[in-house]
């Protein structure tokens, strides 16, 4: 009945028996945002602002043309 040389017959009541623990994996750090996606968002924003600005400018030109005639 020696637990050290694996002749233990006590089963679950063996005092040397140690609970098996699973190794805990820490969560990985999230990856940083892609640079090209950020730049593409900025480009899209400025293109949209440019289009809206051109529409606003054409509206102002049309209004001044109507009132000056």
mmCIF file as Biopython writes it, N, C-alpha, C and O atoms, coordinates in Angstrom:
data_model
#
loop_
_atom_site.group_PDB
_atom_site.id
_atom_site.type_symbol
_atom_site.label_atom_id
_atom_site.label_alt_id
_atom_site.label_comp_id
_atom_site.label_asym_id
_atom_site.label_entity_id
_atom_site.label_seq_id
_atom_site.pdbx_PDB_ins_code
_atom_site.Cartn_x
_atom_site.Cartn_y
_atom_site.Cartn_z
_atom_site.occupancy
_atom_site.B_iso_or_equiv
_atom_site.auth_seq_id
_atom_site.auth_asym_id
_atom_site.pdbx_PDB_model_num
ATOM 1   N N  . UNK A ? 1  ? 0.825   -1.177 0.000   1.0 0.0 1  A 1 
ATOM 2   C CA . UNK A ? 1  ? 0.000   0.000  0.000   1.0 0.0 1  A 1 
ATOM 3   C C  . UNK A ? 1  ? 0.878   1.253  0.000   1.0 0.0 1  A 1 
ATOM 4   O O  . UNK A ? 1  ? 0.620   2.194  0.750   1.0 0.0 1  A 1 
ATOM 5   N N  . UNK A ? 2  ? 1.854   1.262  -0.791  1.0 0.0 2  A 1 
ATOM 6   C CA . UNK A ? 2  ? 2.737   2.412  -0.901  1.0 0.0 2  A 1 
ATOM 7   C C  . UNK A ? 2  ? 2.272   3.254  -2.089  1.0 0.0 2  A 1 
ATOM 8   O O  . UNK A ? 2  ? 2.254   2.770  -3.221  1.0 0.0 2  A 1 
ATOM 9   N N  . UNK A ? 3  ? 1.900   4.497  -1.842  1.0 0.0 3  A 1 
ATOM 10  C CA . UNK A ? 3  ? 1.387   5.357  -2.919  1.0 0.0 3  A 1 
ATOM 11  C C  . UNK A ? 3  ? 2.498   5.847  -3.827  1.0 0.0 3  A 1 
ATOM 12  O O  . UNK A ? 3  ? 2.233   6.234  -4.965  1.0 0.0 3  A 1 
ATOM 13  N N  . UNK A ? 4  ? 3.694   5.840  -3.371  1.0 0.0 4  A 1 
ATOM 14  C CA . UNK A ? 4  ? 4.790   6.385  -4.169  1.0 0.0 4  A 1 
ATOM 15  C C  . UNK A ? 4  ? 5.210   5.453  -5.298  1.0 0.0 4  A 1 
ATOM 16  O O  . UNK A ? 4  ? 5.698   5.931  -6.322  1.0 0.0 4  A 1 
ATOM 17  N N  . UNK A ? 5  ? 5.042   4.152  -5.153  1.0 0.0 5  A 1 
ATOM 18  C CA . UNK A ? 5  ? 5.427   3.255  -6.245  1.0 0.0 5  A 1 
ATOM 19  C C  . UNK A ? 5  ? 4.195   2.658  -6.930  1.0 0.0 5  A 1 
ATOM 20  O O  . UNK A ? 5  ? 4.257   1.552  -7.466  1.0 0.0 5  A 1 
ATOM 21  N N  . UNK A ? 6  ? 3.111   3.366  -6.914  1.0 0.0 6  A 1 
ATOM 22  C CA . UNK A ? 6  ? 1.878   3.047  -7.650  1.0 0.0 6  A 1 
ATOM 23  C C  . UNK A ? 6  ? 1.254   1.716  -7.235  1.0 0.0 6  A 1 
ATOM 24  O O  . UNK A ? 6  ? 0.626   1.053  -8.061  1.0 0.0 6  A 1 
ATOM 25  N N  . UNK A ? 7  ? 1.413   1.312  -5.975  1.0 0.0 7  A 1 
ATOM 26  C CA . UNK A ? 7  ? 0.738   0.119  -5.485  1.0 0.0 7  A 1 
ATOM 27  C C  . UNK A ? 7  ? -0.398  0.498  -4.544  1.0 0.0 7  A 1 
ATOM 28  O O  . UNK A ? 7  ? -0.773  -0.282 -3.669  1.0 0.0 7  A 1 
ATOM 29  N N  . UNK A ? 8  ? -0.934  1.678  -4.722  1.0 0.0 8  A 1 
ATOM 30  C CA . UNK A ? 8  ? -1.997  2.173  -3.861  1.0 0.0 8  A 1 
ATOM 31  C C  . UNK A ? 8  ? -3.305  1.497  -4.252  1.0 0.0 8  A 1 
ATOM 32  O O  . UNK A ? 8  ? -3.655  1.446  -5.431  1.0 0.0 8  A 1 
ATOM 33  N N  . UNK A ? 9  ? -4.032  0.974  -3.252  1.0 0.0 9  A 1 
ATOM 34  C CA . UNK A ? 9  ? -5.320  0.352  -3.533  1.0 0.0 9  A 1 
ATOM 35  C C  . UNK A ? 9  ? -6.455  1.086  -2.830  1.0 0.0 9  A 1 
ATOM 36  O O  . UNK A ? 9  ? -7.520  0.511  -2.605  1.0 0.0 9  A 1 
ATOM 37  N N  . UNK A ? 10 ? -6.236  2.355  -2.480  1.0 0.0 10 A 1 
ATOM 38  C CA . UNK A ? 10 ? -7.272  3.122  -1.791  1.0 0.0 10 A 1 
ATOM 39  C C  . UNK A ? 10 ? -8.195  3.850  -2.771  1.0 0.0 10 A 1 
ATOM 40  O O  . UNK A ? 10 ? -9.224  4.382  -2.354  1.0 0.0 10 A 1 
ATOM 41  N N  . UNK A ? 11 ? -7.861  3.884  -4.033  1.0 0.0 11 A 1 
ATOM 42  C CA . UNK A ? 11 ? -8.720  4.523  -5.035  1.0 0.0 11 A 1 
ATOM 43  C C  . UNK A ? 11 ? -8.791  6.029  -4.852  1.0 0.0 11 A 1 
ATOM 44  O O  . UNK A ? 11 ? -7.766  6.707  -4.782  1.0 0.0 11 A 1 
ATOM 45  N N  . UNK A ? 12 ? -10.006 6.542  -4.777  1.0 0.0 12 A 1 
ATOM 46  C CA . UNK A ? 12 ? -10.195 7.997  -4.655  1.0 0.0 12 A 1 
ATOM 47  C C  . UNK A ? 12 ? -9.842  8.522  -3.269  1.0 0.0 12 A 1 
ATOM 48  O O  . UNK A ? 12 ? -9.683  9.731  -3.102  1.0 0.0 12 A 1 
ATOM 49  N N  . UNK A ? 13 ? -9.717  7.659  -2.281  1.0 0.0 13 A 1 
ATOM 50  C CA . UNK A ? 13 ? -9.395  8.099  -0.928  1.0 0.0 13 A 1 
ATOM 51  C C  . UNK A ? 13 ? -7.893  8.197  -0.686  1.0 0.0 13 A 1 
ATOM 52  O O  . UNK A ? 13 ? -7.477  8.437  0.448   1.0 0.0 13 A 1 
ATOM 53  N N  . UNK A ? 14 ? -7.087  8.022  -1.689  1.0 0.0 14 A 1 
ATOM 54  C CA . UNK A ? 14 ? -5.641  8.060  -1.528  1.0 0.0 14 A 1 
ATOM 55  C C  . UNK A ? 14 ? -5.205  9.467  -1.134  1.0 0.0 14 A 1 
ATOM 56  O O  . UNK A ? 14 ? -5.596  10.427 -1.798  1.0 0.0 14 A 1 
ATOM 57  N N  . UNK A ? 15 ? -4.406  9.622  -0.072  1.0 0.0 15 A 1 
ATOM 58  C CA . UNK A ? 15 ? -4.001  10.967 0.363   1.0 0.0 15 A 1 
ATOM 59  C C  . UNK A ? 15 ? -3.008  11.640 -0.584  1.0 0.0 15 A 1 
ATOM 60  O O  . UNK A ? 15 ? -2.842  12.858 -0.528  1.0 0.0 15 A 1 
ATOM 61  N N  . UNK A ? 16 ? -2.359  10.889 -1.433  1.0 0.0 16 A 1 
ATOM 62  C CA . UNK A ? 16 ? -1.378  11.463 -2.344  1.0 0.0 16 A 1 
ATOM 63  C C  . UNK A ? 16 ? -2.039  11.936 -3.636  1.0 0.0 16 A 1 
ATOM 64  O O  . UNK A ? 16 ? -1.454  12.714 -4.389  1.0 0.0 16 A 1 
ATOM 65  N N  . UNK A ? 17 ? -3.242  11.472 -3.887  1.0 0.0 17 A 1 
ATOM 66  C CA . UNK A ? 17 ? -3.929  11.792 -5.129  1.0 0.0 17 A 1 
ATOM 67  C C  . UNK A ? 17 ? -4.147  13.315 -5.219  1.0 0.0 17 A 1 
ATOM 68  O O  . UNK A ? 17 ? -4.613  13.950 -4.273  1.0 0.0 17 A 1 
ATOM 69  N N  . UNK A ? 18 ? -3.805  13.861 -6.354  1.0 0.0 18 A 1 
ATOM 70  C CA . UNK A ? 18 ? -3.917  15.300 -6.568  1.0 0.0 18 A 1 
ATOM 71  C C  . UNK A ? 18 ? -4.887  15.515 -7.718  1.0 0.0 18 A 1 
ATOM 72  O O  . UNK A ? 18 ? -4.869  14.793 -8.715  1.0 0.0 18 A 1 
ATOM 73  N N  . UNK A ? 19 ? -5.723  16.511 -7.558  1.0 0.0 19 A 1 
ATOM 74  C CA . UNK A ? 19 ? -6.688  16.821 -8.620  1.0 0.0 19 A 1 
ATOM 75  C C  . UNK A ? 19 ? -5.937  17.316 -9.842  1.0 0.0 19 A 1 
ATOM 76  O O  . UNK A ? 19 ? -5.016  18.126 -9.739  1.0 0.0 19 A 1 
ATOM 77  N N  . UNK A ? 20 ? -6.341  16.822 -10.989 1.0 0.0 20 A 1 
ATOM 78  C CA . UNK A ? 20 ? -5.719  17.252 -12.240 1.0 0.0 20 A 1 
ATOM 79  C C  . UNK A ? 20 ? -6.284  18.612 -12.617 1.0 0.0 20 A 1 
ATOM 80  O O  . UNK A ? 20 ? -7.499  18.793 -12.688 1.0 0.0 20 A 1 
ATOM 81  N N  . UNK A ? 21 ? -5.412  19.543 -12.851 1.0 0.0 21 A 1 
ATOM 82  C CA . UNK A ? 21 ? -5.826  20.894 -13.234 1.0 0.0 21 A 1 
ATOM 83  C C  . UNK A ? 21 ? -5.484  21.114 -14.696 1.0 0.0 21 A 1 
ATOM 84  O O  . UNK A ? 21 ? -4.408  20.746 -15.168 1.0 0.0 21 A 1 
ATOM 85  N N  . UNK A ? 22 ? -6.406  21.710 -15.385 1.0 0.0 22 A 1 
ATOM 86  C CA . UNK A ? 22 ? -6.168  22.050 -16.784 1.0 0.0 22 A 1 
ATOM 87  C C  . UNK A ? 22 ? -5.339  23.328 -16.845 1.0 0.0 22 A 1 
ATOM 88  O O  . UNK A ? 22 ? -5.538  24.234 -16.037 1.0 0.0 22 A 1 
ATOM 89  N N  . UNK A ? 23 ? -4.433  23.404 -17.774 1.0 0.0 23 A 1 
ATOM 90  C CA . UNK A ? 23 ? -3.699  24.667 -17.914 1.0 0.0 23 A 1 
ATOM 91  C C  . UNK A ? 23 ? -4.641  25.752 -18.443 1.0 0.0 23 A 1 
ATOM 92  O O  . UNK A ? 23 ? -5.409  25.520 -19.376 1.0 0.0 23 A 1 
ATOM 93  N N  . UNK A ? 24 ? -4.572  26.898 -17.851 1.0 0.0 24 A 1 
ATOM 94  C CA . UNK A ? 24 ? -5.453  27.997 -18.230 1.0 0.0 24 A 1 
ATOM 95  C C  . UNK A ? 24 ? -4.745  28.835 -19.284 1.0 0.0 24 A 1 
ATOM 96  O O  . UNK A ? 24 ? -3.631  29.315 -19.076 1.0 0.0 24 A 1 
ATOM 97  N N  . UNK A ? 25 ? -5.411  29.000 -20.412 1.0 0.0 25 A 1 
ATOM 98  C CA . UNK A ? 25 ? -4.865  29.825 -21.485 1.0 0.0 25 A 1 
ATOM 99  C C  . UNK A ? 25 ? -5.437  31.232 -21.343 1.0 0.0 25 A 1 
ATOM 100 O O  . UNK A ? 25 ? -6.654  31.418 -21.332 1.0 0.0 25 A 1 
ATOM 101 N N  . UNK A ? 26 ? -4.562  32.206 -21.236 1.0 0.0 26 A 1 
ATOM 102 C CA . UNK A ? 26 ? -5.021  33.582 -21.171 1.0 0.0 26 A 1 
ATOM 103 C C  . UNK A ? 26 ? -5.429  34.037 -22.560 1.0 0.0 26 A 1 
ATOM 104 O O  . UNK A ? 26 ? -4.871  33.609 -23.571 1.0 0.0 26 A 1 
ATOM 105 N N  . UNK A ? 27 ? -6.407  34.906 -22.577 1.0 0.0 27 A 1 
ATOM 106 C CA . UNK A ? 27 ? -6.879  35.421 -23.860 1.0 0.0 27 A 1 
ATOM 107 C C  . UNK A ? 27 ? -5.796  36.288 -24.496 1.0 0.0 27 A 1 
ATOM 108 O O  . UNK A ? 27 ? -5.095  37.040 -23.820 1.0 0.0 27 A 1 
ATOM 109 N N  . UNK A ? 28 ? -5.686  36.161 -25.780 1.0 0.0 28 A 1 
ATOM 110 C CA . UNK A ? 28 ? -4.688  36.953 -26.509 1.0 0.0 28 A 1 
ATOM 111 C C  . UNK A ? 28 ? -5.158  38.400 -26.611 1.0 0.0 28 A 1 
ATOM 112 O O  . UNK A ? 28 ? -6.358  38.677 -26.605 1.0 0.0 28 A 1 
ATOM 113 N N  . UNK A ? 29 ? -4.221  39.296 -26.704 1.0 0.0 29 A 1 
ATOM 114 C CA . UNK A ? 29 ? -4.559  40.704 -26.887 1.0 0.0 29 A 1 
ATOM 115 C C  . UNK A ? 29 ? -5.195  40.876 -28.259 1.0 0.0 29 A 1 
ATOM 116 O O  . UNK A ? 29 ? -4.765  40.247 -29.226 1.0 0.0 29 A 1 
ATOM 117 N N  . UNK A ? 30 ? -6.223  41.731 -28.351 1.0 0.0 30 A 1 
ATOM 118 C CA . UNK A ? 30 ? -6.838  41.946 -29.668 1.0 0.0 30 A 1 
ATOM 119 C C  . UNK A ? 30 ? -5.851  42.610 -30.615 1.0 0.0 30 A 1 
ATOM 120 O O  . UNK A ? 30 ? -5.011  43.413 -30.208 1.0 0.0 30 A 1 
ATOM 121 N N  . UNK A ? 31 ? -5.972  42.262 -31.866 1.0 0.0 31 A 1 
ATOM 122 C CA . UNK A ? 31 ? -5.091  42.843 -32.879 1.0 0.0 31 A 1 
ATOM 123 C C  . UNK A ? 31 ? -5.462  44.298 -33.120 1.0 0.0 31 A 1 
ATOM 124 O O  . UNK A ? 31 ? -6.639  44.650 -33.041 1.0 0.0 31 A 1 
ATOM 125 N N  . UNK A ? 32 ? -4.507  45.136 -33.407 1.0 0.0 32 A 1 
ATOM 126 C CA . UNK A ? 32 ? -4.837  46.541 -33.711 1.0 0.0 32 A 1 
ATOM 127 C C  . UNK A ? 32 ? -5.560  46.620 -35.047 1.0 0.0 32 A 1 
ATOM 128 O O  . UNK A ? 32 ? -5.429  45.745 -35.902 1.0 0.0 32 A 1 
ATOM 129 N N  . UNK A ? 33 ? -6.322  47.689 -35.199 1.0 0.0 33 A 1 
ATOM 130 C CA . UNK A ? 33 ? -7.046  47.884 -36.450 1.0 0.0 33 A 1 
ATOM 131 C C  . UNK A ? 33 ? -6.072  48.016 -37.614 1.0 0.0 33 A 1 
ATOM 132 O O  . UNK A ? 33 ? -4.947  48.492 -37.458 1.0 0.0 33 A 1 
ATOM 133 N N  . UNK A ? 34 ? -6.526  47.590 -38.771 1.0 0.0 34 A 1 
ATOM 134 C CA . UNK A ? 34 ? -5.691  47.689 -39.956 1.0 0.0 34 A 1 
ATOM 135 C C  . UNK A ? 34 ? -5.520  49.149 -40.354 1.0 0.0 34 A 1 
ATOM 136 O O  . UNK A ? 34 ? -6.461  49.936 -40.253 1.0 0.0 34 A 1 
ATOM 137 N N  . UNK A ? 35 ? -4.346  49.507 -40.798 1.0 0.0 35 A 1 
ATOM 138 C CA . UNK A ? 35 ? -4.073  50.880 -41.193 1.0 0.0 35 A 1 
ATOM 139 C C  . UNK A ? 35 ? -4.797  51.205 -42.485 1.0 0.0 35 A 1 
ATOM 140 O O  . UNK A ? 35 ? -5.327  52.305 -42.645 1.0 0.0 35 A 1 
ATOM 141 N N  . UNK A ? 36 ? -4.822  50.252 -43.412 1.0 0.0 36 A 1 
ATOM 142 C CA . UNK A ? 36 ? -5.431  50.546 -44.700 1.0 0.0 36 A 1 
ATOM 143 C C  . UNK A ? 36 ? -6.937  50.716 -44.574 1.0 0.0 36 A 1 
ATOM 144 O O  . UNK A ? 36 ? -7.537  51.475 -45.334 1.0 0.0 36 A 1 
ATOM 145 N N  . UNK A ? 37 ? -7.556  50.023 -43.628 1.0 0.0 37 A 1 
ATOM 146 C CA . UNK A ? 37 ? -9.007  50.214 -43.446 1.0 0.0 37 A 1 
ATOM 147 C C  . UNK A ? 37 ? -9.302  51.596 -42.885 1.0 0.0 37 A 1 
ATOM 148 O O  . UNK A ? 37 ? -10.268 52.241 -43.291 1.0 0.0 37 A 1 
ATOM 149 N N  . UNK A ? 38 ? -8.476  52.049 -41.958 1.0 0.0 38 A 1 
ATOM 150 C CA . UNK A ? 38 ? -8.649  53.386 -41.398 1.0 0.0 38 A 1 
ATOM 151 C C  . UNK A ? 38 ? -8.464  54.436 -42.486 1.0 0.0 38 A 1 
ATOM 152 O O  . UNK A ? 38 ? -9.235  55.392 -42.569 1.0 0.0 38 A 1 
ATOM 153 N N  . UNK A ? 39 ? -7.452  54.260 -43.310 1.0 0.0 39 A 1 
ATOM 154 C CA . UNK A ? 39 ? -7.207  55.229 -44.378 1.0 0.0 39 A 1 
ATOM 155 C C  . UNK A ? 39 ? -8.325  55.191 -45.418 1.0 0.0 39 A 1 
ATOM 156 O O  . UNK A ? 39 ? -8.687  56.225 -45.980 1.0 0.0 39 A 1 
ATOM 157 N N  . UNK A ? 40 ? -8.866  54.013 -45.673 1.0 0.0 40 A 1 
ATOM 158 C CA . UNK A ? 40 ? -9.982  53.904 -46.618 1.0 0.0 40 A 1 
ATOM 159 C C  . UNK A ? 40 ? -11.226 54.596 -46.068 1.0 0.0 40 A 1 
ATOM 160 O O  . UNK A ? 40 ? -11.967 55.227 -46.822 1.0 0.0 40 A 1 
ATOM 161 N N  . UNK A ? 41 ? -11.459 54.485 -44.769 1.0 0.0 41 A 1 
ATOM 162 C CA . UNK A ? 41 ? -12.587 55.188 -44.148 1.0 0.0 41 A 1 
ATOM 163 C C  . UNK A ? 41 ? -12.405 56.696 -44.272 1.0 0.0 41 A 1 
ATOM 164 O O  . UNK A ? 41 ? -13.350 57.417 -44.590 1.0 0.0 41 A 1 
ATOM 165 N N  . UNK A ? 42 ? -11.177 57.172 -44.018 1.0 0.0 42 A 1 
ATOM 166 C CA . UNK A ? 42 ? -10.913 58.611 -44.144 1.0 0.0 42 A 1 
ATOM 167 C C  . UNK A ? 42 ? -11.111 59.080 -45.569 1.0 0.0 42 A 1 
ATOM 168 O O  . UNK A ? 42 ? -11.688 60.143 -45.800 1.0 0.0 42 A 1 
ATOM 169 N N  . UNK A ? 43 ? -10.636 58.294 -46.534 1.0 0.0 43 A 1 
ATOM 170 C CA . UNK A ? 43 ? -10.806 58.661 -47.942 1.0 0.0 43 A 1 
ATOM 171 C C  . UNK A ? 43 ? -12.286 58.717 -48.303 1.0 0.0 43 A 1 
ATOM 172 O O  . UNK A ? 43 ? -12.725 59.651 -48.975 1.0 0.0 43 A 1 
ATOM 173 N N  . UNK A ? 44 ? -13.054 57.728 -47.863 1.0 0.0 44 A 1 
ATOM 174 C CA . UNK A ? 44 ? -14.487 57.727 -48.133 1.0 0.0 44 A 1 
ATOM 175 C C  . UNK A ? 44 ? -15.190 58.917 -47.515 1.0 0.0 44 A 1 
ATOM 176 O O  . UNK A ? 44 ? -16.080 59.510 -48.124 1.0 0.0 44 A 1 
ATOM 177 N N  . UNK A ? 45 ? -14.780 59.270 -46.279 1.0 0.0 45 A 1 
ATOM 178 C CA . UNK A ? 45 ? -15.377 60.425 -45.613 1.0 0.0 45 A 1 
ATOM 179 C C  . UNK A ? 45 ? -15.103 61.700 -46.403 1.0 0.0 45 A 1 
ATOM 180 O O  . UNK A ? 45 ? -16.017 62.493 -46.631 1.0 0.0 45 A 1 
ATOM 181 N N  . UNK A ? 46 ? -13.848 61.908 -46.828 1.0 0.0 46 A 1 
ATOM 182 C CA . UNK A ? 46 ? -13.508 63.136 -47.543 1.0 0.0 46 A 1 
ATOM 183 C C  . UNK A ? 46 ? -14.126 63.166 -48.937 1.0 0.0 46 A 1 
ATOM 184 O O  . UNK A ? 46 ? -14.481 64.236 -49.430 1.0 0.0 46 A 1 
ATOM 185 N N  . UNK A ? 47 ? -14.257 62.011 -49.573 1.0 0.0 47 A 1 
ATOM 186 C CA . UNK A ? 47 ? -14.952 61.990 -50.871 1.0 0.0 47 A 1 
ATOM 187 C C  . UNK A ? 47 ? -16.420 62.359 -50.703 1.0 0.0 47 A 1 
ATOM 188 O O  . UNK A ? 47 ? -16.971 63.109 -51.509 1.0 0.0 47 A 1 
ATOM 189 N N  . UNK A ? 48 ? -17.045 61.841 -49.670 1.0 0.0 48 A 1 
ATOM 190 C CA . UNK A ? 48 ? -18.444 62.176 -49.406 1.0 0.0 48 A 1 
ATOM 191 C C  . UNK A ? 48 ? -18.603 63.655 -49.098 1.0 0.0 48 A 1 
ATOM 192 O O  . UNK A ? 48 ? -19.526 64.300 -49.594 1.0 0.0 48 A 1 
ATOM 193 N N  . UNK A ? 49 ? -17.703 64.197 -48.280 1.0 0.0 49 A 1 
ATOM 194 C CA . UNK A ? 49 ? -17.765 65.623 -47.961 1.0 0.0 49 A 1 
ATOM 195 C C  . UNK A ? 49 ? -17.522 66.473 -49.212 1.0 0.0 49 A 1 
ATOM 196 O O  . UNK A ? 49 ? -18.136 67.527 -49.376 1.0 0.0 49 A 1 
ATOM 197 N N  . UNK A ? 50 ? -16.629 66.016 -50.090 1.0 0.0 50 A 1 
ATOM 198 C CA . UNK A ? 50 ? -16.374 66.745 -51.335 1.0 0.0 50 A 1 
ATOM 199 C C  . UNK A ? 50 ? -17.594 66.745 -52.246 1.0 0.0 50 A 1 
ATOM 200 O O  . UNK A ? 50 ? -17.929 67.768 -52.843 1.0 0.0 50 A 1 
ATOM 201 N N  . UNK A ? 51 ? -18.248 65.613 -52.351 1.0 0.0 51 A 1 
ATOM 202 C CA . UNK A ? 51 ? -19.451 65.531 -53.188 1.0 0.0 51 A 1 
ATOM 203 C C  . UNK A ? 51 ? -20.562 66.408 -52.619 1.0 0.0 51 A 1 
ATOM 204 O O  . UNK A ? 51 ? -21.226 67.140 -53.353 1.0 0.0 51 A 1 
ATOM 205 N N  . UNK A ? 52 ? -20.757 66.325 -51.301 1.0 0.0 52 A 1 
ATOM 206 C CA . UNK A ? 52 ? -21.786 67.172 -50.677 1.0 0.0 52 A 1 
ATOM 207 C C  . UNK A ? 52 ? -21.433 68.653 -50.815 1.0 0.0 52 A 1 
ATOM 208 O O  . UNK A ? 52 ? -22.318 69.485 -51.019 1.0 0.0 52 A 1 
ATOM 209 N N  . UNK A ? 53 ? -20.164 68.979 -50.707 1.0 0.0 53 A 1 
ATOM 210 C CA . UNK A ? 53 ? -19.739 70.368 -50.890 1.0 0.0 53 A 1 
ATOM 211 C C  . UNK A ? 53 ? -19.994 70.851 -52.301 1.0 0.0 53 A 1 
ATOM 212 O O  . UNK A ? 53 ? -20.444 71.980 -52.497 1.0 0.0 53 A 1 
ATOM 213 N N  . UNK A ? 54 ? -19.715 70.022 -53.283 1.0 0.0 54 A 1 
ATOM 214 C CA . UNK A ? 54 ? -19.976 70.412 -54.676 1.0 0.0 54 A 1 
ATOM 215 C C  . UNK A ? 54 ? -21.473 70.587 -54.930 1.0 0.0 54 A 1 
ATOM 216 O O  . UNK A ? 54 ? -21.883 71.496 -55.652 1.0 0.0 54 A 1 
ATOM 217 N N  . UNK A ? 55 ? -22.281 69.717 -54.340 1.0 0.0 55 A 1 
ATOM 218 C CA . UNK A ? 55 ? -23.740 69.873 -54.483 1.0 0.0 55 A 1 
ATOM 219 C C  . UNK A ? 55 ? -24.203 71.166 -53.827 1.0 0.0 55 A 1 
ATOM 220 O O  . UNK A ? 55 ? -25.033 71.879 -54.392 1.0 0.0 55 A 1 
ATOM 221 N N  . UNK A ? 56 ? -23.685 71.479 -52.655 1.0 0.0 56 A 1 
ATOM 222 C CA . UNK A ? 56 ? -24.054 72.713 -51.968 1.0 0.0 56 A 1 
ATOM 223 C C  . UNK A ? 56 ? -23.600 73.933 -52.762 1.0 0.0 56 A 1 
ATOM 224 O O  . UNK A ? 56 ? -24.328 74.920 -52.873 1.0 0.0 56 A 1 
ATOM 225 N N  . UNK A ? 57 ? -22.400 73.855 -53.308 1.0 0.0 57 A 1 
ATOM 226 C CA . UNK A ? 57 ? -21.896 74.969 -54.100 1.0 0.0 57 A 1 
ATOM 227 C C  . UNK A ? 57 ? -22.734 75.168 -55.367 1.0 0.0 57 A 1 
ATOM 228 O O  . UNK A ? 57 ? -23.021 76.305 -55.739 1.0 0.0 57 A 1 
ATOM 229 N N  . UNK A ? 58 ? -23.125 74.088 -56.026 1.0 0.0 58 A 1 
ATOM 230 C CA . UNK A ? 58 ? -23.964 74.220 -57.225 1.0 0.0 58 A 1 
ATOM 231 C C  . UNK A ? 58 ? -25.344 74.763 -56.858 1.0 0.0 58 A 1 
ATOM 232 O O  . UNK A ? 58 ? -25.944 75.501 -57.640 1.0 0.0 58 A 1 
ATOM 233 N N  . UNK A ? 59 ? -25.847 74.409 -55.686 1.0 0.0 59 A 1 
ATOM 234 C CA . UNK A ? 59 ? -27.124 74.962 -55.227 1.0 0.0 59 A 1 
ATOM 235 C C  . UNK A ? 59 ? -27.001 76.465 -54.994 1.0 0.0 59 A 1 
ATOM 236 O O  . UNK A ? 59 ? -27.888 77.228 -55.375 1.0 0.0 59 A 1 
ATOM 237 N N  . UNK A ? 60 ? -25.910 76.887 -54.373 1.0 0.0 60 A 1 
ATOM 238 C CA . UNK A ? 60 ? -25.718 78.320 -54.135 1.0 0.0 60 A 1 
ATOM 239 C C  . UNK A ? 60 ? -25.557 79.091 -55.435 1.0 0.0 60 A 1 
ATOM 240 O O  . UNK A ? 60 ? -26.085 80.194 -55.572 1.0 0.0 60 A 1 
ATOM 241 N N  . UNK A ? 61 ? -24.832 78.519 -56.390 1.0 0.0 61 A 1 
ATOM 242 C CA . UNK A ? 61 ? -24.667 79.161 -57.695 1.0 0.0 61 A 1 
ATOM 243 C C  . UNK A ? 61 ? -25.998 79.274 -58.403 1.0 0.0 61 A 1 
ATOM 244 O O  . UNK A ? 61 ? -26.287 80.299 -59.022 1.0 0.0 61 A 1 
ATOM 245 N N  . UNK A ? 62 ? -26.813 78.238 -58.322 1.0 0.0 62 A 1 
ATOM 246 C CA . UNK A ? 62 ? -28.135 78.275 -58.966 1.0 0.0 62 A 1 
ATOM 247 C C  . UNK A ? 62 ? -29.030 79.312 -58.293 1.0 0.0 62 A 1 
ATOM 248 O O  . UNK A ? 62 ? -29.770 80.024 -58.972 1.0 0.0 62 A 1 
ATOM 249 N N  . UNK A ? 63 ? -28.968 79.402 -56.972 1.0 0.0 63 A 1 
ATOM 250 C CA . UNK A ? 63 ? -29.782 80.397 -56.274 1.0 0.0 63 A 1 
ATOM 251 C C  . UNK A ? 63 ? -29.353 81.817 -56.628 1.0 0.0 63 A 1 
ATOM 252 O O  . UNK A ? 63 ? -30.203 82.681 -56.841 1.0 0.0 63 A 1 
ATOM 253 N N  . UNK A ? 64 ? -28.058 82.068 -56.694 1.0 0.0 64 A 1 
ATOM 254 C CA . UNK A ? 64 ? -27.598 83.422 -57.035 1.0 0.0 64 A 1 
ATOM 255 C C  . UNK A ? 64 ? -27.916 83.752 -58.499 1.0 0.0 64 A 1 
ATOM 256 O O  . UNK A ? 64 ? -28.171 84.910 -58.829 1.0 0.0 64 A 1 
ATOM 257 N N  . UNK A ? 65 ? -27.904 82.764 -59.356 1.0 0.0 65 A 1 
ATOM 258 C CA . UNK A ? 65 ? -28.250 82.997 -60.763 1.0 0.0 65 A 1 
ATOM 259 C C  . UNK A ? 65 ? -29.723 83.339 -60.891 1.0 0.0 65 A 1 
ATOM 260 O O  . UNK A ? 65 ? -30.094 84.214 -61.673 1.0 0.0 65 A 1 
ATOM 261 N N  . UNK A ? 66 ? -30.572 82.647 -60.121 1.0 0.0 66 A 1 
ATOM 262 C CA . UNK A ? 66 ? -31.998 82.914 -60.193 1.0 0.0 66 A 1 
ATOM 263 C C  . UNK A ? 66 ? -32.327 84.311 -59.653 1.0 0.0 66 A 1 
ATOM 264 O O  . UNK A ? 66 ? -33.119 85.041 -60.250 1.0 0.0 66 A 1 
ATOM 265 N N  . UNK A ? 67 ? -31.714 84.677 -58.522 1.0 0.0 67 A 1 
ATOM 266 C CA . UNK A ? 67 ? -32.024 85.978 -57.909 1.0 0.0 67 A 1 
ATOM 267 C C  . UNK A ? 67 ? -31.388 87.143 -58.665 1.0 0.0 67 A 1 
ATOM 268 O O  . UNK A ? 67 ? -31.885 88.266 -58.586 1.0 0.0 67 A 1 
ATOM 269 N N  . UNK A ? 68 ? -30.311 86.901 -59.386 1.0 0.0 68 A 1 
ATOM 270 C CA . UNK A ? 68 ? -29.678 88.006 -60.100 1.0 0.0 68 A 1 
ATOM 271 C C  . UNK A ? 68 ? -30.331 88.275 -61.456 1.0 0.0 68 A 1 
ATOM 272 O O  . UNK A ? 68 ? -30.125 89.333 -62.051 1.0 0.0 68 A 1 
ATOM 273 N N  . UNK A ? 69 ? -31.110 87.322 -61.935 1.0 0.0 69 A 1 
ATOM 274 C CA . UNK A ? 69 ? -31.725 87.509 -63.261 1.0 0.0 69 A 1 
ATOM 275 C C  . UNK A ? 69 ? -32.995 88.282 -63.233 1.0 0.0 69 A 1 
ATOM 276 O O  . UNK A ? 69 ? -33.605 88.505 -64.279 1.0 0.0 69 A 1 
#
